[in-house]
Amino acid sequence: MAQAAGEGRAGAGAGAIAGLSVVIPAWRAAAALPATLAALGGAPAEVVVADAGSPDGTAEVARGLGARVVQAEKGRGPQIAAGVAAARGPWLLLLHADTRLAPGWPAAARAAMADPGRAGFFRFALDDAGPEARRLERLVAWRCRVLALPYGDQGLLLHRALLEAAGGVRPLPLMEDVDLARRLGRARLVGLDAAAVTSAERWRREGWLARSARNLLCLGLWFAGVPPRMLVRIYRGRRG
């Protein structure tokens, strides 16, 4: 069971969105979290960071920036599930530790929260000015429009009752976002009028084509029935 550690200050301001808890799974995210939490501003009623014992001081950074911290088994699925269980709000925003929401996101979130029967995802964007980034953004927009498959780096805003009706967040080490999107279904997914800006560091480091091909391979293998635990090493390459 996840254990809470720290009663953070995030979202305590007068401009907070009532009932909104942001849940962030984190692993070695000490460098990325400050920008991610700063972009949230005072809008969330609370921020819960689900850490997996990161050795880089992720938990300490999160607490210092006003987030509540829970410890969980490593893996985005188990960490998100632990964060959701610890969160107090009826509305949940599932967000990656290296994803920064663009200005204007609170208005988009408030508009989406008028319909608790649907889940909202943000427009995918990368923090890179190159043409490769723009091409990838267009491909992701196509994937969301045609296949109704937003990924976790676009954030997911939904009411707790809708999440429970869909079966919750399964404790998968990978593909937990695709799994949840498939269970929600096209009719219950809607794009929000704001961007979620994700770090392009992995694409720059590994190569735009190589990283994108690896992601596509993992998606194809998942749909073919390969267990997520077998996909982790492919997704991460040589990284732990």
C-alpha positions in Angstrom: 0.0 0.0 0.0 1.3 3.5 -0.8 2.2 5.6 2.1 1.6 9.4 2.2 4.6 11.5 3.0 4.1 15.3 3.4 1.1 17.6 3.3 2.1 19.9 0.4 1.0 23.4 -0.2 0.4 23.2 -3.9 -3.0 24.5 -5.0 -3.8 26.2 -1.7 -4.3 29.6 -3.3 -7.6 31.3 -3.9 -7.5 30.6 -7.6 -7.5 26.9 -7.2 -9.9 24.7 -9.2 -12.1 23.2 -6.6 -11.9 19.4 -6.5 -9.0 19.0 -8.9 -6.1 16.7 -7.9 -3.1 16.4 -10.2 -1.4 13.0 -10.0 2.1 12.7 -11.3 4.0 9.4 -11.4 7.7 10.2 -11.0 11.0 8.4 -11.3 14.3 10.2 -11.3 12.4 13.4 -12.0 14.1 15.9 -9.7 15.3 18.0 -12.7 12.0 18.0 -14.5 9.5 18.5 -11.7 10.2 22.2 -10.9 9.1 23.3 -14.4 6.1 20.9 -14.4 4.8 22.1 -11.1 5.5 25.8 -11.9 3.4 25.4 -15.1 0.5 24.2 -12.9 0.5 27.5 -11.0 -2.0 27.6 -8.2 -4.8 26.0 -10.2 -4.9 22.5 -8.8 -6.5 22.0 -5.4 -3.7 19.6 -4.7 -0.7 17.9 -6.4 0.2 14.3 -5.6 3.5 13.0 -6.7 3.8 9.2 -6.7 7.5 8.4 -6.4 9.1 5.0 -6.7 12.1 5.6 -4.4 14.0 7.7 -6.9 17.7 8.0 -5.9 18.0 11.6 -7.2 15.9 13.3 -4.5 12.7 13.5 -6.5 10.5 13.2 -3.4 12.4 15.9 -1.5 12.1 18.3 -4.5 8.3 17.5 -4.8 7.7 18.2 -1.1 9.8 21.4 -1.3 7.6 22.6 -4.1 4.4 22.0 -2.2 3.3 18.6 -3.5 2.1 15.7 -1.4 4.3 12.6 -2.0 3.3 8.9 -1.9 5.7 6.0 -2.4 4.6 3.3 -4.8 5.9 0.3 -6.7 7.9 1.3 -9.7 5.9 1.6 -13.0 3.6 4.2 -14.3 0.5 2.1 -13.7 1.2 1.2 -10.1 2.4 4.7 -9.4 -0.7 6.4 -10.9 -3.0 4.0 -9.1 -1.3 4.9 -5.8 -1.5 8.6 -6.5 -5.2 8.3 -7.4 -5.9 6.4 -4.2 -4.2 9.1 -2.1 -5.8 12.0 -4.0 -8.6 13.8 -2.3 -10.4 15.4 -5.2 -13.3 14.0 -7.3 -11.5 15.3 -10.4 -8.2 13.9 -11.4 -5.5 15.1 -13.9 -3.0 12.4 -14.7 0.2 14.1 -15.8 3.8 13.0 -16.6 6.6 14.5 -14.6 8.3 16.0 -17.7 5.1 17.5 -19.2 4.3 21.2 -18.8 0.8 22.4 -19.4 0.7 25.6 -21.5 -0.8 28.9 -20.3 -4.6 28.8 -20.6 -4.9 25.2 -19.4 -7.1 26.0 -16.4 -9.8 27.5 -18.6 -9.7 24.4 -20.8 -9.9 22.2 -17.7 -12.8 24.1 -16.2 -14.7 23.9 -19.5 -14.1 20.1 -19.6 -15.2 19.6 -16.0 -18.7 20.7 -17.0 -19.2 17.2 -18.4 -18.1 14.5 -15.8 -19.1 11.8 -18.3 -16.1 12.5 -20.6 -12.3 12.5 -20.2 -10.2 15.3 -21.7 -6.7 15.2 -23.1 -4.4 18.1 -24.1 -2.8 18.8 -27.4 0.6 17.1 -27.8 3.6 19.5 -28.2 7.3 19.2 -27.9 9.8 21.7 -26.5 11.9 21.7 -29.8 11.8 24.2 -32.6 12.9 21.8 -35.3 10.8 20.4 -38.2 11.0 16.9 -36.8 9.1 18.0 -33.7 6.3 19.6 -35.8 6.0 16.4 -37.9 5.7 14.3 -34.8 3.1 16.6 -33.4 1.0 16.3 -36.5 1.3 12.5 -36.4 0.1 12.5 -32.8 -2.8 14.7 -33.7 -3.8 12.2 -36.4 -3.5 9.3 -34.0 -5.8 11.0 -31.5 -8.3 12.1 -34.2 -8.4 8.8 -36.2 -7.6 6.2 -33.6 -8.8 7.9 -30.4 -5.5 7.0 -28.7 -4.1 9.9 -26.6 -0.9 9.0 -24.7 0.0 9.8 -21.1 2.2 12.7 -22.1 -0.9 14.6 -23.2 -2.4 14.4 -19.7 -5.8 13.0 -18.9 -8.5 14.9 -17.0 -11.4 12.9 -15.8 -13.8 12.5 -12.9 -13.1 9.8 -10.4 -16.5 8.2 -11.0 -15.7 7.9 -14.7 -12.3 6.3 -14.0 -13.9 3.8 -11.6 -16.6 3.0 -14.2 -13.9 2.3 -16.7 -12.1 -0.1 -14.4 -9.5 2.2 -12.9 -5.8 2.5 -13.7 -4.4 -1.0 -14.1 -1.0 -1.7 -12.5 0.8 -2.1 -15.8 4.5 -1.0 -16.0 3.9 0.3 -19.5 1.0 1.0 -21.8 -1.3 1.9 -18.9 -2.3 5.1 -20.9 -3.3 3.1 -24.0 -5.1 0.5 -21.9 -7.1 3.2 -20.2 -7.9 5.1 -23.4 -9.2 1.9 -25.0 -11.4 1.2 -22.1 -12.8 4.7 -22.0 -13.5 4.6 -25.8 -13.8 7.3 -28.4 -17.2 8.5 -27.2 -15.8 9.4 -23.8 -12.6 11.1 -24.9 -12.4 14.8 -26.0 -9.5 17.0 -26.9 -8.9 20.1 -24.9 -8.0 23.5 -26.2 -4.6 23.8 -24.6 -1.2 22.2 -25.2 0.8 19.8 -23.0 4.5 20.4 -23.7 6.7 17.4 -23.3 10.5 17.2 -23.2 12.0 16.2 -26.6 15.2 15.1 -24.9 14.7 11.4 -25.6 14.0 12.0 -29.3 17.1 14.3 -29.6 19.3 11.8 -27.7 18.1 8.6 -29.5 17.2 10.0 -32.9 13.8 11.2 -34.0 13.2 8.2 -36.3 14.6 5.6 -33.9 12.6 6.8 -30.9 9.4 7.1 -32.8 9.9 3.6 -34.4 10.5 2.2 -30.9 7.3 3.7 -29.6 5.4 2.4 -32.6 6.9 -1.1 -32.1 5.8 -1.2 -28.5 2.3 -0.1 -29.4 2.1 -2.8 -32.1 3.4 -5.5 -29.8 1.0 -4.5 -27.1 -2.0 -4.8 -29.5 -0.6 -8.2 -30.5 -0.8 -9.4 -26.9 2.8 -9.1 -25.7 2.7 -8.6 -21.9 3.7 -5.0 -20.9 6.5 -6.2 -18.7 8.2 -7.6 -21.8 7.9 -4.3 -23.5 9.6 -2.2 -20.8 13.1 -3.1 -22.0 12.3 -2.3 -25.6 10.7 1.0 -24.6 13.6 2.1 -22.4 16.4 0.7 -24.6 19.4 0.3 -22.3 18.1 2.7 -19.6 16.9 1.5 -16.2 
